[in-house]
């Protein structure tokens, strides 16, 4: 099954104006509806707790979209930031990647992170260091990443290497990370 292809097709529908999303909640539900129509042999559920799958001790506990049947499990985490907060939202996306790594290590077939933005400050700008280097430059998301604001007391360890390659069309940009 090629969920990556289905998500890319979904994004084409958004860009073409065939599907309207206006916040993260609408993104989650519209994508879920889109997936249900194409994956009729799978359950597609929202905000499914990891304990349902016998998993605990992860950086997060609720899966935005869980897709599963008796043999396979897939998870999707979503970000659709609307109110700036660039470094915080970028760190939150890094946390989603770690969460998906944990689910993959716990036996999920594949996991995905999708970020949809309509503010170019997420993918371009003069600041290119720290957390910005992963989203505006070519630095792979990898290793220990420190929370960029506040007390800076939270760190996330990313095992893999994930290069952010924004797909930009019209006023919309998205990044799909497949783990």
N, C-alpha and C positions, 0 to 999 in steps of 0.2 A: 504494500500500500504506500502511496506517495503523498503523505500529508503536506509535505513542503509544496508540492505542485498545487494542491487544493488551496492552501493558504495564499499562494501567489496569485491564483485565479481569483480568489476573494478580493485581494488587494486591487486587481485590475477592475473589478466591479465598483469598488469605492472610488478609484481615480476617474472612472468613466461616469460617475454620478448615478449608477444603477442601484447602489446601496448607500444609504446615508448613515453616517455615524457622527455623533456629536459629543460623546464623552466615553470614558473607558467602559462604563456599564453597557452602553449601546454597542460598542465594539465587541464586547464579550458575547452578547446575545445574538447579534447579527452573524458573527462568525459561527456560533453554536448552531444556529438555524441552518446556515450554509453547509456546515459539516454533516448535520443530521440528514439533510437531503441527499448527500452523496455517500454516506457511510451507513447504509441501512442495516448492515450486519453487526453494528457496534452500538454501544450505549455512549451517548454524548451528554456529560453532566457538568454542571457549574458548581464552583466553590466546593469541590469534593475534598474532604479532609484526608490527609495522608494515612491516618489510622485505619480507614476503610480498606486500604491496601496492605495493612500490617506494617506500616512504616512510621517510625517516630525518630525524634532527635534531629530533625532537619531545620534549616534556618527559617523556614516558613512552614505553615501547616495546611494551608488551603490551596488547592490547585485551581487556577482560573477555569480551565477547561480540561476535563479528563475524558479520554476516549478509550474504551476497553471492551473486550469480550472475554471469553473463557481462556484464550490463548495469548492475547496481546494487550499491552497497555501503552498509552501515549499521553503526554501532558503538554499543555500550552500555557505559558504565562504571558500576560499582555501588559503593555504600558501605552497610555495615550495621555501624556501630560498636556495640560492646557494653561496652567498658571505660572509659567516660567519655572523658577526653582531649579535651574539647570543642573548645578552640581548635585543636589539632593536626588533629583530624578535619575540622573546618570548612575549614581551609587545604588539607587533602588533597582535599576536595571541589572547592575552587576550582581546584586543579591539574587535576583531572579535567575541569572545564569548559574549561580552556585546551587540554588534550589533544584534546578533542572539537572545539574551534574549529580546531585545526591539521589534524585529519583532514578536517573539512568543507572547509577551504581547499585540501586536497590532492585533492579530488574525490569524497569520500564524499557520497552522496545526502542523508543525514540522520544526525545523531548524537544520542545521548541520555545523560543522567546521571540515575541513580536513587539516591536516598538513602532508606533505610528506617531508622527509629529507634524505639526503645521507651523512650527516656529523655527526658522532657519538657525537660530542661536544654538540649537541642539547639534547641528552638524557643521556649522561654520562660525567663525569669529576670530578675533585676534588672540584670545587666550588659548594656548596650545599645550600647556603643561598640566601636571596633576591629572585629575579625573578627565579633563577636557582632551588630553592626548589620546584617549581611547575612542572618543566619539567624533573628534574633529581632525585627527591626524591618522597616522597609519600604525600606531602602537597597538599590538594585540592585547586584548584583555587577558591577563595571565598573572599568576603570583598573588602576593598579598596586596590588597587594595584597601586603603584607609578611608574611612568616612571623611569627606572633604570639608564639612562644616560643623559648627557646634564644638563639642568637646573633642572631637576627632578620636573618640575612644572605641570605635567599632572598626573591625577589620574583617575582610572577607578573603578567603584563600580560594583562588580559581586554579583548578588543576590543568585544564585544557588551555588552548590558545584560540582566541576568537577575535578575528579582525572585523571591525564594523565597516561594512560597505553599504552605504545608504543608497537606496533606489529612490530617485527624485523625479517626480512628474508633477507638473503644474504647481500647485501650492502644497503638495503633500510629499512627505518623505517617509520611508519606512525601512526598517532593518529587521531581517528575519535570521535568527541564529538557530541552527539545527545542531543538536547534540546527539 
